Amino acid sequence: MSWWGWAIGGAIFLGAELAWVNAQFYLVFVGIAALLVGLLTSLVPAVPATVQWLIFGALAVVSMVGFRAKVYDRLRGHAAAVRAGPVGDVLTLPVELAAGQTCQTEHGGTYWTVRNDSGSVIASGARVRVAGVQGLTLNVRAESSE
C-alpha cells in the first residue's frame, strides 16, 4: 500500500475517535500506528505490503495495550463525581414543621414539597439538610451545628 493510503487511513481513525464519544481512546492508537506505517513507507518504499500490515497490527496492539490506559487516565483526569439530585443540599424552612408534617418551599428555582423526616419539631427559619428524595418530596432533617 502507498504511504498516502496509510496517511488517509490514520486520519480517518483519528477523526473517528473525535466523532464517536464513547470510543474510549482506542482509535487514536490505531490511527497513530497507520500514520507511522505511512511514514515508514514514504521513507522506505520497497517495504512489502504484508510487512506493512504486520507492522501496523503490531504497533496498534502494542501501543493500545502498553499506553492506552496511562494516556487515557492522564488526559481524562479525575473529574469530581456528578451529583444526581438535591440530596445533601441545605435550605431554610419558611414555617415550623412537626415530625412527618409537610410544607412547600422554593429550592433550586422550583417549588418542592418538604417533609420533616426527623422525630422532632423543626422551627420556622431553621436550616435543614435534604436527607432523601421520595418522588417530588424532599425529606429533610435539621442541620446539625457542627
PEVEN-V115003 format. One record per pair of residues at least 12 apart in sequence whose C-alpha atoms are under 10 Angstrom apart, sorted by sequence separation. I is the first residue (numbers start at 0). GAP is how many residues later the second one is. D is the distance in whole Angstrom. If there is no record, write none. Layout:
i:I gap:GAP d:D
i:I gap:GAP d:D
//
This chain:
i:13 gap:12 d:10
i:14 gap:12 d:9
i:15 gap:12 d:9
i:16 gap:12 d:10
i:39 gap:12 d:9
i:92 gap:12 d:7
i:93 gap:12 d:9
i:101 gap:12 d:5
i:102 gap:12 d:7
i:115 gap:12 d:9
i:127 gap:12 d:6
i:128 gap:12 d:6
i:129 gap:12 d:9
i:130 gap:12 d:10
i:12 gap:13 d:9
i:13 gap:13 d:6
i:14 gap:13 d:9
i:16 gap:13 d:10
i:91 gap:13 d:8
i:92 gap:13 d:9
i:100 gap:13 d:8
i:101 gap:13 d:4
i:102 gap:13 d:9
i:116 gap:13 d:9
i:117 gap:13 d:10
i:126 gap:13 d:10
i:127 gap:13 d:5
i:128 gap:13 d:6
i:129 gap:13 d:9
i:12 gap:14 d:6
i:13 gap:14 d:5
i:16 gap:14 d:9
i:36 gap:14 d:10
i:37 gap:14 d:9
i:90 gap:14 d:9
i:91 gap:14 d:9
i:99 gap:14 d:10
i:100 gap:14 d:6
i:101 gap:14 d:6
i:115 gap:14 d:10
i:116 gap:14 d:8
i:126 gap:14 d:9
i:127 gap:14 d:4
i:128 gap:14 d:5
i:11 gap:15 d:9
i:12 gap:15 d:7
i:13 gap:15 d:8
i:15 gap:15 d:9
i:36 gap:15 d:7
i:39 gap:15 d:10
i:90 gap:15 d:9
i:91 gap:15 d:9
i:99 gap:15 d:6
i:100 gap:15 d:6
i:101 gap:15 d:9
i:114 gap:15 d:10
i:115 gap:15 d:10
i:116 gap:15 d:9
i:126 gap:15 d:6
i:127 gap:15 d:5
i:128 gap:15 d:9
i:11 gap:16 d:10
i:12 gap:16 d:9
i:13 gap:16 d:8
i:14 gap:16 d:9
i:36 gap:16 d:8
i:90 gap:16 d:7
i:98 gap:16 d:8
i:99 gap:16 d:5
i:100 gap:16 d:8
i:113 gap:16 d:9
i:125 gap:16 d:7
i:126 gap:16 d:6
i:127 gap:16 d:8
i:9 gap:17 d:9
i:10 gap:17 d:10
i:12 gap:17 d:7
i:13 gap:17 d:5
i:36 gap:17 d:10
i:89 gap:17 d:9
i:90 gap:17 d:10
i:96 gap:17 d:9
i:97 gap:17 d:9
i:98 gap:17 d:5
i:99 gap:17 d:6
i:100 gap:17 d:10
i:114 gap:17 d:10
i:125 gap:17 d:8
i:126 gap:17 d:9
i:9 gap:18 d:9
i:11 gap:18 d:10
i:12 gap:18 d:5
i:13 gap:18 d:8
i:33 gap:18 d:9
i:36 gap:18 d:7
i:37 gap:18 d:9
i:88 gap:18 d:9
i:96 gap:18 d:8
i:97 gap:18 d:7
i:98 gap:18 d:7
i:99 gap:18 d:7
i:114 gap:18 d:10
i:121 gap:18 d:10
i:126 gap:18 d:10
i:9 gap:19 d:9
i:11 gap:19 d:7
i:12 gap:19 d:8
i:33 gap:19 d:9
i:35 gap:19 d:9
i:36 gap:19 d:6
i:88 gap:19 d:10
i:96 gap:19 d:6
i:97 gap:19 d:9
i:98 gap:19 d:6
i:99 gap:19 d:8
i:113 gap:19 d:9
i:114 gap:19 d:10
i:121 gap:19 d:8
i:122 gap:19 d:9
i:9 gap:20 d:7
i:10 gap:20 d:6
i:12 gap:20 d:10
i:13 gap:20 d:10
i:35 gap:20 d:8
i:36 gap:20 d:10
i:95 gap:20 d:10
i:96 gap:20 d:10
i:97 gap:20 d:9
i:98 gap:20 d:5
i:99 gap:20 d:9
i:100 gap:20 d:9
i:120 gap:20 d:10
i:121 gap:20 d:6
i:8 gap:21 d:9
i:9 gap:21 d:4
i:10 gap:21 d:9
i:12 gap:21 d:9
i:13 gap:21 d:10
i:33 gap:21 d:9
i:34 gap:21 d:9
i:85 gap:21 d:9
i:92 gap:21 d:9
i:96 gap:21 d:10
i:97 gap:21 d:8
i:98 gap:21 d:5
i:99 gap:21 d:9
i:100 gap:21 d:10
i:112 gap:21 d:10
i:116 gap:21 d:9
i:117 gap:21 d:9
i:119 gap:21 d:9
i:120 gap:21 d:9
i:121 gap:21 d:10
i:8 gap:22 d:7
i:9 gap:22 d:6
i:11 gap:22 d:10
i:12 gap:22 d:10
i:32 gap:22 d:8
i:33 gap:22 d:6
i:36 gap:22 d:9
i:85 gap:22 d:8
i:97 gap:22 d:6
i:98 gap:22 d:6
i:112 gap:22 d:10
i:113 gap:22 d:9
i:114 gap:22 d:7
i:115 gap:22 d:9
i:116 gap:22 d:5
i:117 gap:22 d:8
i:118 gap:22 d:9
i:119 gap:22 d:9
i:7 gap:23 d:9
i:8 gap:23 d:10
i:9 gap:23 d:7
i:10 gap:23 d:8
i:32 gap:23 d:6
i:33 gap:23 d:9
i:35 gap:23 d:9
i:96 gap:23 d:9
i:97 gap:23 d:4
i:98 gap:23 d:8
i:112 gap:23 d:7
i:113 gap:23 d:6
i:114 gap:23 d:6
i:115 gap:23 d:6
i:116 gap:23 d:5
i:117 gap:23 d:6
i:6 gap:24 d:9
i:8 gap:24 d:10
i:9 gap:24 d:5
i:10 gap:24 d:8
i:31 gap:24 d:9
i:32 gap:24 d:8
i:96 gap:24 d:6
i:97 gap:24 d:6
i:111 gap:24 d:7
i:112 gap:24 d:5
i:113 gap:24 d:5
i:114 gap:24 d:5
i:115 gap:24 d:5
i:116 gap:24 d:6
i:117 gap:24 d:8
i:5 gap:25 d:9
i:6 gap:25 d:9
i:8 gap:25 d:6
i:9 gap:25 d:5
i:30 gap:25 d:10
i:32 gap:25 d:9
i:33 gap:25 d:9
i:95 gap:25 d:7
i:96 gap:25 d:5
i:97 gap:25 d:9
i:110 gap:25 d:10
i:111 gap:25 d:6
i:112 gap:25 d:6
i:113 gap:25 d:6
i:114 gap:25 d:6
i:115 gap:25 d:6
i:116 gap:25 d:9
i:5 gap:26 d:10
i:6 gap:26 d:10
i:7 gap:26 d:9
i:8 gap:26 d:8
i:9 gap:26 d:9
i:29 gap:26 d:8
i:32 gap:26 d:5
i:33 gap:26 d:8
i:95 gap:26 d:6
i:96 gap:26 d:7
i:111 gap:26 d:7
i:112 gap:26 d:9
i:113 gap:26 d:7
i:114 gap:26 d:9
i:115 gap:26 d:8
i:5 gap:27 d:9
i:6 gap:27 d:7
i:7 gap:27 d:8
i:9 gap:27 d:9
i:29 gap:27 d:8
i:31 gap:27 d:9
i:32 gap:27 d:5
i:94 gap:27 d:9
i:95 gap:27 d:5
i:96 gap:27 d:7
i:5 gap:28 d:5
i:6 gap:28 d:5
i:9 gap:28 d:8
i:31 gap:28 d:8
i:32 gap:28 d:9
i:94 gap:28 d:7
i:95 gap:28 d:4
i:4 gap:29 d:9
i:5 gap:29 d:6
i:6 gap:29 d:8
i:8 gap:29 d:9
i:29 gap:29 d:8
i:30 gap:29 d:8
i:32 gap:29 d:10
i:92 gap:29 d:8
i:93 gap:29 d:9
i:94 gap:29 d:4
i:95 gap:29 d:8
i:96 gap:29 d:10
i:4 gap:30 d:9
i:5 gap:30 d:8
i:6 gap:30 d:8
i:7 gap:30 d:9
i:28 gap:30 d:8
i:29 gap:30 d:5
i:32 gap:30 d:8
i:92 gap:30 d:8
i:93 gap:30 d:6
i:94 gap:30 d:7
i:95 gap:30 d:8
i:2 gap:31 d:9
i:3 gap:31 d:9
i:5 gap:31 d:7
i:6 gap:31 d:6
i:28 gap:31 d:6
i:29 gap:31 d:8
i:31 gap:31 d:9
i:32 gap:31 d:10
i:91 gap:31 d:10
i:92 gap:31 d:6
i:93 gap:31 d:6
i:94 gap:31 d:9
i:106 gap:31 d:10
i:2 gap:32 d:9
i:4 gap:32 d:10
i:5 gap:32 d:5
i:6 gap:32 d:8
i:27 gap:32 d:9
i:28 gap:32 d:8
i:91 gap:32 d:8
i:92 gap:32 d:5
i:93 gap:32 d:8
i:2 gap:33 d:10
i:4 gap:33 d:7
i:5 gap:33 d:8
i:26 gap:33 d:9
i:28 gap:33 d:9
i:29 gap:33 d:8
i:91 gap:33 d:6
i:92 gap:33 d:6
i:93 gap:33 d:10
i:103 gap:33 d:9
i:104 gap:33 d:10
i:2 gap:34 d:8
i:3 gap:34 d:7
i:5 gap:34 d:10
i:25 gap:34 d:9
i:28 gap:34 d:6
i:29 gap:34 d:8
i:90 gap:34 d:9
i:91 gap:34 d:6
i:92 gap:34 d:7
i:102 gap:34 d:10
i:103 gap:34 d:10
i:1 gap:35 d:10
i:2 gap:35 d:4
i:3 gap:35 d:9
i:5 gap:35 d:9
i:25 gap:35 d:10
i:27 gap:35 d:10
i:28 gap:35 d:6
i:90 gap:35 d:8
i:91 gap:35 d:4
i:92 gap:35 d:7
i:101 gap:35 d:9
i:0 gap:36 d:10
i:1 gap:36 d:7
i:2 gap:36 d:7
i:4 gap:36 d:10
i:5 gap:36 d:10
i:27 gap:36 d:9
i:28 gap:36 d:10
i:90 gap:36 d:6
i:91 gap:36 d:6
i:101 gap:36 d:9
i:0 gap:37 d:9
i:2 gap:37 d:8
i:3 gap:37 d:9
i:25 gap:37 d:10
i:26 gap:37 d:9
i:89 gap:37 d:7
i:90 gap:37 d:6
i:91 gap:37 d:9
i:101 gap:37 d:9
i:2 gap:38 d:5
i:3 gap:38 d:8
i:25 gap:38 d:7
i:28 gap:38 d:9
i:89 gap:38 d:6
i:90 gap:38 d:6
i:101 gap:38 d:10
i:1 gap:39 d:7
i:2 gap:39 d:5
i:24 gap:39 d:9
i:25 gap:39 d:10
i:28 gap:39 d:8
i:88 gap:39 d:8
i:89 gap:39 d:4
i:90 gap:39 d:8
i:99 gap:39 d:9
i:0 gap:40 d:8
i:1 gap:40 d:8
i:2 gap:40 d:9
i:27 gap:40 d:9
i:87 gap:40 d:10
i:88 gap:40 d:6
i:89 gap:40 d:6
i:99 gap:40 d:10
i:2 gap:41 d:10
i:87 gap:41 d:6
i:88 gap:41 d:6
i:89 gap:41 d:10
i:2 gap:42 d:8
i:25 gap:42 d:7
i:86 gap:42 d:8
i:87 gap:42 d:5
i:88 gap:42 d:8
i:98 gap:42 d:10
i:1 gap:43 d:8
i:24 gap:43 d:7
i:25 gap:43 d:10
i:85 gap:43 d:9
i:86 gap:43 d:5
i:87 gap:43 d:6
i:88 gap:43 d:10
i:0 gap:44 d:9
i:23 gap:44 d:9
i:24 gap:44 d:9
i:85 gap:44 d:7
i:86 gap:44 d:6
i:87 gap:44 d:8
i:1 gap:45 d:10
i:23 gap:45 d:10
i:84 gap:45 d:10
i:85 gap:45 d:9
i:86 gap:45 d:5
i:0 gap:46 d:9
i:5 gap:46 d:10
i:24 gap:46 d:9
i:25 gap:46 d:9
i:85 gap:46 d:8
i:86 gap:46 d:7
i:0 gap:47 d:8
i:1 gap:47 d:9
i:24 gap:47 d:7
i:84 gap:47 d:9
i:85 gap:47 d:8
i:92 gap:47 d:10
i:0 gap:48 d:6
i:23 gap:48 d:8
i:84 gap:48 d:8
i:0 gap:49 d:9
i:90 gap:49 d:9
i:92 gap:49 d:10
i:1 gap:50 d:10
i:5 gap:50 d:9
i:89 gap:50 d:9
i:91 gap:50 d:10
i:0 gap:51 d:8
i:86 gap:51 d:8
i:88 gap:51 d:10
i:89 gap:51 d:10
i:90 gap:51 d:10
i:91 gap:51 d:10
i:0 gap:52 d:9
i:85 gap:52 d:8
i:86 gap:52 d:9
i:87 gap:52 d:9
i:89 gap:52 d:9
i:90 gap:52 d:9
i:86 gap:53 d:9
i:89 gap:53 d:8
//
